[in-house]
Amino acid sequence: MDGAAKRVERELGSIDVWINDAMVSVFSRFTDISDEEFVRVTAVTYLGVVNGTRAALRHMLPRDRGAVVQVGSALAYRGIPLQSAYCGAKHAIQGFTESVRCELMNEGSRVHLTMVQLPALNTPQFDVSASHLPCRPQPVPPIYDVEVAANAIVWASRHRRREVWVGGSTAATLIANDLAGGLLDRYLARTAVDAQLSREPADPVAPSNLWQPLPGDRGARGRFGDRSHRMSYQWWMNTHRGSVAAIPLAPGLPAVRGRPARGRTSGSR
């Protein structure tokens, strides 16, 4: 990580934005995941963020500027079955980020640390992740195009929000988890296992990227394009709060404009 940061500074200039997004996963019941697999998911998905943040701050803190964006998930607050290693790592990232953010605030630093909580996305993740399931894994609907995530991450790097939620499903999940976590446990126990299993049987010898990258460029999109949403209305409202707040006033605006202000003349200020 330090070597990558130094090379960026040497070849491209000072680091203004650093995005931590590396991850690997194992789709499996916890009791079927080996010790080595669980450690590997934690090392890449969680400690990758820790070490990436450390490398970024070494360059940003002396300049007292910059933004670090942690790519998170609704699973950073709400664990689901068949993804215990990944959910644990995302929870850890959320706690780590809060801790470091408070330290930066205590020091009066202008370096900004934020986390973007994403919904299910149509990425190649579900074709390259390790799996012990009888069927090929799939994201829990609704599924969004990768551009929804990319636009949100860029936006988060330019605005000083402590956390950004993307997608109506993310917002609904996090709110439901706060208000009725036990009820959500039972709902996910009944629905979330089948929701992650496609109708295609798993290939027992299919390679995964758990231990090393797979060869070739697989692009940004997965195999769920016919089911993915191109935009999120929740995200639009989240980033246009002023416009949303003005909507209830819009029908009354013409009447207000045509009514003289009380206690004022045309020349008053």
CYANA upper distance limits for C-alpha pairs under 8 A (distance plus 0.5 A):
  1 MET  CA      5 ALA  CA      6.72
  1 MET  CA     51 ASN  CA      7.09
  1 MET  CA     52 GLY  CA      6.35
  1 MET  CA     55 ALA  CA      6.52
  2 ASP  CA      6 LYS  CA      6.66
  2 ASP  CA     52 GLY  CA      8.50
  2 ASP  CA     55 ALA  CA      5.69
  3 GLY  CA      7 ARG  CA      6.66
  4 ALA  CA      8 VAL  CA      6.71
  5 ALA  CA      9 GLU  CA      6.78
  5 ALA  CA     15 ILE  CA      8.37
  5 ALA  CA     55 ALA  CA      6.93
  5 ALA  CA     56 ALA  CA      7.37
  6 LYS  CA     10 ARG  CA      6.60
  7 ARG  CA     11 GLU  CA      6.48
  7 ARG  CA     12 LEU  CA      8.48
  8 VAL  CA     12 LEU  CA      5.79
  8 VAL  CA     13 GLY  CA      7.06
  8 VAL  CA     14 SER  CA      8.06
  8 VAL  CA     15 ILE  CA      7.80
  9 GLU  CA     13 GLY  CA      5.00
  9 GLU  CA     14 SER  CA      5.49
  9 GLU  CA     15 ILE  CA      6.85
 14 SER  CA     59 HIS  CA      8.43
 15 ILE  CA     56 ALA  CA      8.06
 15 ILE  CA     59 HIS  CA      7.70
 15 ILE  CA     60 MET  CA      7.67
 15 ILE  CA     66 GLY  CA      7.73
 16 ASP  CA     60 MET  CA      8.05
 16 ASP  CA     65 ARG  CA      7.80
 16 ASP  CA     66 GLY  CA      5.12
 16 ASP  CA     67 ALA  CA      6.81
 17 VAL  CA     66 GLY  CA      6.29
 17 VAL  CA     67 ALA  CA      5.36
 17 VAL  CA     68 VAL  CA      6.35
 17 VAL  CA     69 VAL  CA      8.03
 17 VAL  CA    157 SER  CA      7.14
 18 TRP  CA     53 THR  CA      8.34
 18 TRP  CA     56 ALA  CA      6.91
 18 TRP  CA     67 ALA  CA      6.90
 18 TRP  CA     68 VAL  CA      5.33
 18 TRP  CA     69 VAL  CA      6.75
 19 ILE  CA     68 VAL  CA      6.38
 19 ILE  CA     69 VAL  CA      5.23
 19 ILE  CA     70 GLN  CA      6.55
 19 ILE  CA     71 VAL  CA      7.68
 20 ASN  CA     48 GLY  CA      8.16
 20 ASN  CA     49 VAL  CA      6.03
 20 ASN  CA     52 GLY  CA      6.95
 20 ASN  CA     53 THR  CA      7.98
 20 ASN  CA     68 VAL  CA      8.14
 20 ASN  CA     69 VAL  CA      6.76
 20 ASN  CA     70 GLN  CA      5.57
 20 ASN  CA     71 VAL  CA      6.54
 21 ASP  CA     49 VAL  CA      7.98
 21 ASP  CA     70 GLN  CA      7.27
 21 ASP  CA     71 VAL  CA      5.82
 22 ALA  CA     44 VAL  CA      7.19
 22 ALA  CA     45 THR  CA      6.45
 22 ALA  CA     48 GLY  CA      7.17
 22 ALA  CA     49 VAL  CA      7.97
 23 MET  CA     41 VAL  CA      7.85
 23 MET  CA     44 VAL  CA      6.30
 23 MET  CA     45 THR  CA      4.83
 24 VAL  CA     41 VAL  CA      6.08
 24 VAL  CA     44 VAL  CA      7.07
 24 VAL  CA     45 THR  CA      6.70
 24 VAL  CA     86 TYR  CA      8.18
 24 VAL  CA    129 SER  CA      6.93
 24 VAL  CA    209 ASN  CA      7.54
 24 VAL  CA    210 LEU  CA      6.27
 25 SER  CA     41 VAL  CA      6.22
 25 SER  CA     83 GLN  CA      8.02
 25 SER  CA     85 ALA  CA      7.48
 25 SER  CA     86 TYR  CA      6.17
 25 SER  CA    129 SER  CA      6.05
 25 SER  CA    130 ALA  CA      6.84
 25 SER  CA    210 LEU  CA      7.44
 26 VAL  CA     33 ILE  CA      8.11
 26 VAL  CA     37 GLU  CA      7.97
 26 VAL  CA     41 VAL  CA      8.02
 26 VAL  CA     83 GLN  CA      7.20
 26 VAL  CA     85 ALA  CA      7.57
 26 VAL  CA     86 TYR  CA      7.90
 26 VAL  CA    129 SER  CA      6.56
 26 VAL  CA    130 ALA  CA      5.16
 26 VAL  CA    131 SER  CA      5.72
 26 VAL  CA    132 HIS  CA      8.06
 26 VAL  CA    210 LEU  CA      8.35
 27 PHE  CA     82 LEU  CA      5.89
 27 PHE  CA     83 GLN  CA      6.06
 27 PHE  CA    129 SER  CA      7.86
 27 PHE  CA    130 ALA  CA      6.81
 27 PHE  CA    131 SER  CA      4.96
 27 PHE  CA    132 HIS  CA      6.71
 27 PHE  CA    133 LEU  CA      7.20
 27 PHE  CA    137 PRO  CA      7.70
 28 SER  CA     32 ASP  CA      6.83
 28 SER  CA     33 ILE  CA      6.96
 28 SER  CA     82 LEU  CA      5.16
 28 SER  CA     83 GLN  CA      6.94
 28 SER  CA    131 SER  CA      6.41
 28 SER  CA    132 HIS  CA      5.59
 28 SER  CA    133 LEU  CA      6.47
 29 ARG  CA     33 ILE  CA      7.32
 29 ARG  CA     81 PRO  CA      7.61
 29 ARG  CA     82 LEU  CA      5.35
 29 ARG  CA     83 GLN  CA      7.89
 29 ARG  CA     84 SER  CA      8.08
 29 ARG  CA    132 HIS  CA      8.36
 30 PHE  CA     82 LEU  CA      7.47
 30 PHE  CA     83 GLN  CA      8.34
 30 PHE  CA     84 SER  CA      6.68
 30 PHE  CA     85 ALA  CA      8.33
 32 ASP  CA    132 HIS  CA      7.81
 33 ILE  CA     37 GLU  CA      6.81
 33 ILE  CA     38 PHE  CA      7.09
 33 ILE  CA    132 HIS  CA      8.50
 34 SER  CA     38 PHE  CA      6.87
 35 ASP  CA     39 VAL  CA      6.75
 36 GLU  CA     40 ARG  CA      6.64
 37 GLU  CA     41 VAL  CA      6.80
 37 GLU  CA    210 LEU  CA      8.34
 38 PHE  CA     42 THR  CA      6.80
 38 PHE  CA     85 ALA  CA      6.26
 39 VAL  CA     43 ALA  CA      6.50
 40 ARG  CA     44 VAL  CA      6.73
 40 ARG  CA    210 LEU  CA      7.84
 40 ARG  CA    211 TRP  CA      8.10
 41 VAL  CA     45 THR  CA      6.24
 41 VAL  CA     46 TYR  CA      8.20
 41 VAL  CA     85 ALA  CA      6.79
 41 VAL  CA     86 TYR  CA      7.17
 41 VAL  CA     89 ALA  CA      8.05
 41 VAL  CA    210 LEU  CA      8.00
 42 THR  CA     46 TYR  CA      5.68
 42 THR  CA     47 LEU  CA      7.02
 42 THR  CA     85 ALA  CA      7.34
 42 THR  CA     86 TYR  CA      7.96
 42 THR  CA     88 GLY  CA      8.36
 42 THR  CA     89 ALA  CA      6.10
 43 ALA  CA     47 LEU  CA      5.34
 43 ALA  CA     48 GLY  CA      6.86
 44 VAL  CA     48 GLY  CA      5.32
 44 VAL  CA     49 VAL  CA      8.34
 45 THR  CA     49 VAL  CA      7.18
 45 THR  CA     86 TYR  CA      7.86
 45 THR  CA     89 ALA  CA      6.52
 45 THR  CA     90 LYS  CA      7.98
 46 TYR  CA     50 VAL  CA      7.01
 46 TYR  CA     89 ALA  CA      5.47
 46 TYR  CA     90 LYS  CA      7.33
 46 TYR  CA     92 ALA  CA      7.15
 46 TYR  CA     93 ILE  CA      6.44
 47 LEU  CA     51 ASN  CA      6.48
 48 GLY  CA     52 GLY  CA      6.39
 49 VAL  CA     53 THR  CA      6.44
 49 VAL  CA     70 GLN  CA      7.81
 49 VAL  CA     93 ILE  CA      7.66
 50 VAL  CA     54 ARG  CA      6.75
 50 VAL  CA     93 ILE  CA      8.32
 50 VAL  CA     96 PHE  CA      8.27
 51 ASN  CA     55 ALA  CA      6.71
 52 GLY  CA     56 ALA  CA      6.73
 53 THR  CA     57 LEU  CA      6.58
 53 THR  CA     68 VAL  CA      7.50
 54 ARG  CA     58 ARG  CA      6.82
 55 ALA  CA     59 HIS  CA      7.61
 56 ALA  CA     60 MET  CA      6.65
 56 ALA  CA     68 VAL  CA      7.91
 57 LEU  CA     61 LEU  CA      5.91
 58 ARG  CA     62 PRO  CA      7.81
 59 HIS  CA     63 ARG  CA      7.72
 60 MET  CA     64 ASP  CA      6.43
 60 MET  CA     65 ARG  CA      6.17
 60 MET  CA     66 GLY  CA      6.22
 60 MET  CA    111 VAL  CA      7.35
 61 LEU  CA     65 ARG  CA      7.22
 61 LEU  CA    109 SER  CA      7.90
 61 LEU  CA    111 VAL  CA      7.32
 64 ASP  CA    109 SER  CA      6.55
 64 ASP  CA    110 ARG  CA      6.00
 64 ASP  CA    111 VAL  CA      6.40
 65 ARG  CA    109 SER  CA      8.26
 65 ARG  CA    110 ARG  CA      5.89
 65 ARG  CA    111 VAL  CA      5.15
 65 ARG  CA    112 HIS  CA      8.10
 66 GLY  CA    110 ARG  CA      8.00
 66 GLY  CA    111 VAL  CA      5.43
 66 GLY  CA    112 HIS  CA      6.79
 67 ALA  CA    111 VAL  CA      6.29
 67 ALA  CA    112 HIS  CA      5.17
 67 ALA  CA    113 LEU  CA      6.36
 67 ALA  CA    114 THR  CA      8.18
 67 ALA  CA    157 SER  CA      6.43
 67 ALA  CA    158 ARG  CA      8.43
 68 VAL  CA    111 VAL  CA      8.32
 68 VAL  CA    112 HIS  CA      6.79
 68 VAL  CA    113 LEU  CA      5.41
 68 VAL  CA    114 THR  CA      6.90
 68 VAL  CA    157 SER  CA      7.79
 69 VAL  CA    113 LEU  CA      6.67
 69 VAL  CA    114 THR  CA      5.63
 69 VAL  CA    115 MET  CA      6.12
 69 VAL  CA    116 VAL  CA      7.65
 69 VAL  CA    153 ILE  CA      7.78
 69 VAL  CA    156 ALA  CA      7.74
 69 VAL  CA    157 SER  CA      6.91
 70 GLN  CA     93 ILE  CA      8.36
 70 GLN  CA     97 THR  CA      8.44
 70 GLN  CA    113 LEU  CA      8.32
 70 GLN  CA    114 THR  CA      6.75
 70 GLN  CA    115 MET  CA      5.05
 70 GLN  CA    116 VAL  CA      6.77
 71 VAL  CA    115 MET  CA      6.47
 71 VAL  CA    116 VAL  CA      5.72
 71 VAL  CA    117 GLN  CA      7.22
 71 VAL  CA    118 LEU  CA      8.06
 71 VAL  CA    153 ILE  CA      8.13
 72 GLY  CA     76 ALA  CA      6.86
 72 GLY  CA     90 LYS  CA      6.88
 72 GLY  CA     93 ILE  CA      8.23
 72 GLY  CA     94 GLN  CA      8.21
 72 GLY  CA    115 MET  CA      6.61
 72 GLY  CA    116 VAL  CA      5.78
 72 GLY  CA    117 GLN  CA      5.03
 72 GLY  CA    118 LEU  CA      6.58
 73 SER  CA     77 TYR  CA      8.49
 73 SER  CA     90 LYS  CA      7.57
 73 SER  CA    116 VAL  CA      7.56
 73 SER  CA    117 GLN  CA      4.55
 73 SER  CA    118 LEU  CA      4.87
 73 SER  CA    119 PRO  CA      6.74
 73 SER  CA    170 THR  CA      8.30
 74 ALA  CA     78 ARG  CA      6.70
 74 ALA  CA    117 GLN  CA      5.95
 74 ALA  CA    118 LEU  CA      6.50
 74 ALA  CA    119 PRO  CA      6.78
 74 ALA  CA    170 THR  CA      5.78
 74 ALA  CA    173 THR  CA      7.53
 74 ALA  CA    174 LEU  CA      7.20
 75 LEU  CA     79 GLY  CA      5.72
 75 LEU  CA     80 ILE  CA      7.69
 75 LEU  CA     87 CYS  CA      5.96
 75 LEU  CA     90 LYS  CA      6.97
 75 LEU  CA     91 HIS  CA      7.68
 76 ALA  CA     87 CYS  CA      6.75
 76 ALA  CA     88 GLY  CA      8.22
 76 ALA  CA     89 ALA  CA      8.36
 76 ALA  CA     90 LYS  CA      4.96
 76 ALA  CA     91 HIS  CA      4.73
 76 ALA  CA     92 ALA  CA      8.15
 76 ALA  CA     93 ILE  CA      7.97
 76 ALA  CA     94 GLN  CA      6.72
 76 ALA  CA    117 GLN  CA      8.00
 77 TYR  CA     90 LYS  CA      8.44
 77 TYR  CA     91 HIS  CA      6.56
 77 TYR  CA     94 GLN  CA      8.49
 77 TYR  CA    174 LEU  CA      7.29
 77 TYR  CA    177 ASN  CA      8.46
 78 ARG  CA     87 CYS  CA      8.21
 78 ARG  CA    173 THR  CA      7.88
 78 ARG  CA    174 LEU  CA      7.39
 78 ARG  CA    177 ASN  CA      7.20
 79 GLY  CA     83 GLN  CA      8.11
 79 GLY  CA     84 SER  CA      7.63
 79 GLY  CA     87 CYS  CA      5.90
 79 GLY  CA     88 GLY  CA      8.16
 80 ILE  CA     84 SER  CA      7.72
 80 ILE  CA     87 CYS  CA      7.81
 80 ILE  CA    188 LEU  CA      7.25
 80 ILE  CA    192 ALA  CA      7.41
 81 PRO  CA    188 LEU  CA      8.04
 81 PRO  CA    189 ALA  CA      7.69
 81 PRO  CA    192 ALA  CA      7.11
 81 PRO  CA    193 VAL  CA      6.77
 82 LEU  CA    193 VAL  CA      7.39
 83 GLN  CA     87 CYS  CA      6.41
 84 SER  CA     88 GLY  CA      6.43
 85 ALA  CA     89 ALA  CA      6.81
 86 TYR  CA     90 LYS  CA      6.75
 87 CYS  CA     91 HIS  CA      6.60
 88 GLY  CA     92 ALA  CA      6.68
 89 ALA  CA     93 ILE  CA      6.77
 90 LYS  CA     94 GLN  CA      6.87
 91 HIS  CA     95 GLY  CA      6.98
 92 ALA  CA     96 PHE  CA      6.54
 93 ILE  CA     97 THR  CA      6.46
 94 GLN  CA     98 GLU  CA      6.84
 94 GLN  CA    115 MET  CA      8.04
 95 GLY  CA     99 SER  CA      6.83
 96 PHE  CA    100 VAL  CA      6.81
 97 THR  CA    101 ARG  CA      6.46
 97 THR  CA    113 LEU  CA      7.74
 97 THR  CA    114 THR  CA      8.06
 97 THR  CA    115 MET  CA      8.07
 98 GLU  CA    102 CYS  CA      6.76
 99 SER  CA    103 GLU  CA      6.99
100 VAL  CA    104 LEU  CA      6.76
101 ARG  CA    105 MET  CA      6.74
101 ARG  CA    112 HIS  CA      8.17
101 ARG  CA    113 LEU  CA      6.45
102 CYS  CA    106 ASN  CA      6.59
103 GLU  CA    107 GLU  CA      6.81
104 LEU  CA    108 GLY  CA      6.75
104 LEU  CA    109 SER  CA      5.74
104 LEU  CA    110 ARG  CA      8.30
104 LEU  CA    111 VAL  CA      7.76
105 MET  CA    109 SER  CA      6.45
112 HIS  CA    160 ARG  CA      7.22
113 LEU  CA    162 ARG  CA      7.42
114 THR  CA    156 ALA  CA      7.73
114 THR  CA    157 SER  CA      8.41
114 THR  CA    160 ARG  CA      8.12
114 THR  CA    161 ARG  CA      7.09
114 THR  CA    162 ARG  CA      5.41
114 THR  CA    163 GLU  CA      5.90
114 THR  CA    164 VAL  CA      8.17
115 MET  CA    162 ARG  CA      7.35
115 MET  CA    163 GLU  CA      5.42
115 MET  CA    164 VAL  CA      6.83
116 VAL  CA    152 ALA  CA      8.02
116 VAL  CA    153 ILE  CA      7.17
116 VAL  CA    156 ALA  CA      7.76
116 VAL  CA    163 GLU  CA      6.41
116 VAL  CA    164 VAL  CA      5.23
116 VAL  CA    165 TRP  CA      6.58
116 VAL  CA    166 VAL  CA      7.82
117 GLN  CA    163 GLU  CA      7.99
117 GLN  CA    164 VAL  CA      6.55
117 GLN  CA    165 TRP  CA      5.43
117 GLN  CA    166 VAL  CA      6.59
117 GLN  CA    170 THR  CA      7.75
118 LEU  CA    149 ALA  CA      7.26
118 LEU  CA    165 TRP  CA      7.01
118 LEU  CA    166 VAL  CA      5.68
118 LEU  CA    167 GLY  CA      7.43
118 LEU  CA    170 THR  CA      7.15
119 PRO  CA    142 PRO  CA      8.38
119 PRO  CA    143 ILE  CA      7.68
119 PRO  CA    144 TYR  CA      7.69
119 PRO  CA    166 VAL  CA      6.95
119 PRO  CA    167 GLY  CA      6.34
119 PRO  CA    169 SER  CA      7.03
119 PRO  CA    170 THR  CA      5.96
120 ALA  CA    139 PRO  CA      6.21
120 ALA  CA    140 VAL  CA      6.88
120 ALA  CA    141 PRO  CA      7.23
120 ALA  CA    142 PRO  CA      7.17
120 ALA  CA    143 ILE  CA      5.45
120 ALA  CA    144 TYR  CA      6.76
121 LEU  CA    139 PRO  CA      7.70
121 LEU  CA    143 ILE  CA      5.70
121 LEU  CA    144 TYR  CA      5.30
121 LEU  CA    145 ASP  CA      6.41
121 LEU  CA    146 VAL  CA      6.56
121 LEU  CA    149 ALA  CA      8.37
121 LEU  CA    228 SER  CA      8.17
122 ASN  CA    139 PRO  CA      8.39
122 ASN  CA    143 ILE  CA      6.80
122 ASN  CA    144 TYR  CA      6.58
122 ASN  CA    145 ASP  CA      6.04
122 ASN  CA    146 VAL  CA      6.69
122 ASN  CA    221 ARG  CA      6.12
122 ASN  CA    222 GLY  CA      5.50
122 ASN  CA    223 ARG  CA      7.49
122 ASN  CA    224 PHE  CA      6.16
122 ASN  CA    225 GLY  CA      7.08
122 ASN  CA    228 SER  CA      7.10
123 THR  CA    146 VAL  CA      7.30
123 THR  CA    220 ALA  CA      6.31
123 THR  CA    221 ARG  CA      4.92
123 THR  CA    222 GLY  CA      4.71
123 THR  CA    223 ARG  CA      8.18
124 PRO  CA    128 VAL  CA      6.99
124 PRO  CA    218 ARG  CA      7.55
124 PRO  CA    219 GLY  CA      8.15
124 PRO  CA    220 ALA  CA      7.21
124 PRO  CA    221 ARG  CA      6.25
124 PRO  CA    222 GLY  CA      4.70
124 PRO  CA    223 ARG  CA      7.80
125 GLN  CA    129 SER  CA      6.27
125 GLN  CA    222 GLY  CA      7.85
126 PHE  CA    136 ARG  CA      8.21
126 PHE  CA    137 PRO  CA      6.41
126 PHE  CA    138 GLN  CA      6.52
126 PHE  CA    139 PRO  CA      8.03
126 PHE  CA    222 GLY  CA      8.00
127 ASP  CA    136 ARG  CA      8.34
127 ASP  CA    137 PRO  CA      8.37
127 ASP  CA    208 SER  CA      8.35
127 ASP  CA    222 GLY  CA      8.12
128 VAL  CA    207 PRO  CA      7.51
128 VAL  CA    208 SER  CA      5.19
128 VAL  CA    209 ASN  CA      6.17
128 VAL  CA    214 LEU  CA      8.34
129 SER  CA    208 SER  CA      5.73
129 SER  CA    209 ASN  CA      6.51
129 SER  CA    210 LEU  CA      7.04
130 ALA  CA    207 PRO  CA      8.21
130 ALA  CA    208 SER  CA      5.62
130 ALA  CA    209 ASN  CA      7.60
130 ALA  CA    210 LEU  CA      6.69
131 SER  CA    136 ARG  CA      8.47
131 SER  CA    137 PRO  CA      8.15
133 LEU  CA    137 PRO  CA      7.88
133 LEU  CA    197 LEU  CA      8.42
133 LEU  CA    202 ALA  CA      7.55
134 PRO  CA    201 PRO  CA      6.64
134 PRO  CA    202 ALA  CA      5.99
135 CYS  CA    197 LEU  CA      6.23
135 CYS  CA    198 SER  CA      6.45
135 CYS  CA    199 ARG  CA      7.05
135 CYS  CA    200 GLU  CA      6.07
135 CYS  CA    201 PRO  CA      4.71
135 CYS  CA    202 ALA  CA      4.86
136 ARG  CA    197 LEU  CA      6.73
136 ARG  CA    198 SER  CA      6.11
136 ARG  CA    199 ARG  CA      7.99
136 ARG  CA    200 GLU  CA      6.25
136 ARG  CA    201 PRO  CA      6.40
136 ARG  CA    202 ALA  CA      5.25
136 ARG  CA    203 ASP  CA      8.26
137 PRO  CA    196 GLN  CA      5.97
137 PRO  CA    197 LEU  CA      5.52
137 PRO  CA    198 SER  CA      6.39
138 GLN  CA    195 ALA  CA      8.11
138 GLN  CA    196 GLN  CA      5.39
138 GLN  CA    197 LEU  CA      6.43
138 GLN  CA    198 SER  CA      6.45
139 PRO  CA    143 ILE  CA      7.43
139 PRO  CA    195 ALA  CA      8.08
139 PRO  CA    196 GLN  CA      6.25
140 VAL  CA    192 ALA  CA      7.76
140 VAL  CA    195 ALA  CA      6.07
140 VAL  CA    196 GLN  CA      6.20
141 PRO  CA    195 ALA  CA      8.23
142 PRO  CA    169 SER  CA      7.51
142 PRO  CA    228 SER  CA      7.68
142 PRO  CA    229 HIS  CA      8.19
143 ILE  CA    224 PHE  CA      8.40
143 ILE  CA    227 ARG  CA      7.17
143 ILE  CA    228 SER  CA      5.19
143 ILE  CA    229 HIS  CA      6.72
144 TYR  CA    148 VAL  CA      7.16
144 TYR  CA    228 SER  CA      5.17
144 TYR  CA    229 HIS  CA      5.04
144 TYR  CA    230 ARG  CA      6.75
144 TYR  CA    231 MET  CA      7.69
144 TYR  CA    232 SER  CA      8.36
145 ASP  CA    149 ALA  CA      7.95
145 ASP  CA    221 ARG  CA      8.29
145 ASP  CA    225 GLY  CA      7.92
145 ASP  CA    228 SER  CA      6.10
145 ASP  CA    229 HIS  CA      6.26
145 ASP  CA    230 ARG  CA      5.86
145 ASP  CA    231 MET  CA      8.00
146 VAL  CA    150 ALA  CA      6.75
146 VAL  CA    220 ALA  CA      7.63
146 VAL  CA    221 ARG  CA      7.36
147 GLU  CA    151 ASN  CA      6.41
147 GLU  CA    230 ARG  CA      8.03
148 VAL  CA    152 ALA  CA      6.81
148 VAL  CA    230 ARG  CA      7.39
148 VAL  CA    231 MET  CA      6.56
148 VAL  CA    232 SER  CA      7.65
149 ALA  CA    153 ILE  CA      6.69
149 ALA  CA    166 VAL  CA      8.03
150 ALA  CA    154 VAL  CA      6.79
151 ASN  CA    155 TRP  CA      6.61
152 ALA  CA    156 ALA  CA      6.55
152 ALA  CA    166 VAL  CA      7.68
152 ALA  CA    235 TRP  CA      8.47
153 ILE  CA    157 SER  CA      6.81
154 VAL  CA    158 ARG  CA      7.26
155 TRP  CA    159 HIS  CA      6.85
156 ALA  CA    160 ARG  CA      7.61
156 ALA  CA    161 ARG  CA      7.41
156 ALA  CA    164 VAL  CA      7.49
165 TRP  CA    170 THR  CA      7.04
165 TRP  CA    171 ALA  CA      6.90
165 TRP  CA    235 TRP  CA      7.97
166 VAL  CA    170 THR  CA      6.76
166 VAL  CA    171 ALA  CA      7.79
166 VAL  CA    232 SER  CA      7.97
166 VAL  CA    234 GLN  CA      7.52
166 VAL  CA    235 TRP  CA      5.90
167 GLY  CA    171 ALA  CA      7.04
167 GLY  CA    232 SER  CA      5.98
167 GLY  CA    233 TYR  CA      7.96
167 GLY  CA    234 GLN  CA      6.11
167 GLY  CA    235 TRP  CA      6.40
168 GLY  CA    172 ALA  CA      6.50
168 GLY  CA    232 SER  CA      7.58
168 GLY  CA    233 TYR  CA      7.96
168 GLY  CA    234 GLN  CA      5.81
168 GLY  CA    235 TRP  CA      8.21
169 SER  CA    173 THR  CA      6.44
170 THR  CA    174 LEU  CA      6.69
171 ALA  CA    175 ILE  CA      6.60
172 ALA  CA    176 ALA  CA      6.44
173 THR  CA    177 ASN  CA      6.51
174 LEU  CA    178 ASP  CA      6.86
175 ILE  CA    179 LEU  CA      6.75
176 ALA  CA    180 ALA  CA      6.04
176 ALA  CA    181 GLY  CA      7.13
176 ALA  CA    184 LEU  CA      7.49
177 ASN  CA    181 GLY  CA      4.80
177 ASN  CA    182 GLY  CA      8.48
177 ASN  CA    184 LEU  CA      6.92
180 ALA  CA    184 LEU  CA      6.76
181 GLY  CA    185 ASP  CA      6.70
182 GLY  CA    186 ARG  CA      7.13
183 LEU  CA    187 TYR  CA      6.79
184 LEU  CA    188 LEU  CA      6.51
185 ASP  CA    189 ALA  CA      6.57
186 ARG  CA    190 ARG  CA      6.86
187 TYR  CA    191 THR  CA      6.71
187 TYR  CA    192 ALA  CA      8.39
188 LEU  CA    192 ALA  CA      5.32
188 LEU  CA    193 VAL  CA      8.15
189 ALA  CA    193 VAL  CA      7.57
191 THR  CA    195 ALA  CA      6.65
192 ALA  CA    196 GLN  CA      6.86
193 VAL  CA    197 LEU  CA      7.36
207 PRO  CA    214 LEU  CA      8.20
208 SER  CA    213 PRO  CA      8.49
208 SER  CA    214 LEU  CA      7.49
209 ASN  CA    213 PRO  CA      5.40
209 ASN  CA    214 LEU  CA      6.12
221 ARG  CA    225 GLY  CA      8.09
224 PHE  CA    228 SER  CA      6.76
232 SER  CA    236 TRP  CA      6.92
233 TYR  CA    237 MET  CA      6.75
234 GLN  CA    238 ASN  CA      6.55
235 TRP  CA    239 THR  CA      6.79
236 TRP  CA    240 HIS  CA      6.59
237 MET  CA    241 ARG  CA      6.35
237 MET  CA    244 VAL  CA      6.86
240 HIS  CA    244 VAL  CA      6.78
241 ARG  CA    245 ALA  CA      6.52
242 GLY  CA    246 ALA  CA      6.80
243 SER  CA    247 ILE  CA      6.98
246 ALA  CA    250 ALA  CA      6.85
249 LEU  CA    253 LEU  CA      6.95
252 GLY  CA    256 VAL  CA      6.84
253 LEU  CA    257 ARG  CA      6.66
254 PRO  CA    258 GLY  CA      6.82
255 ALA  CA    259 ARG  CA      6.89
264 ARG  CA    268 SER  CA      6.40
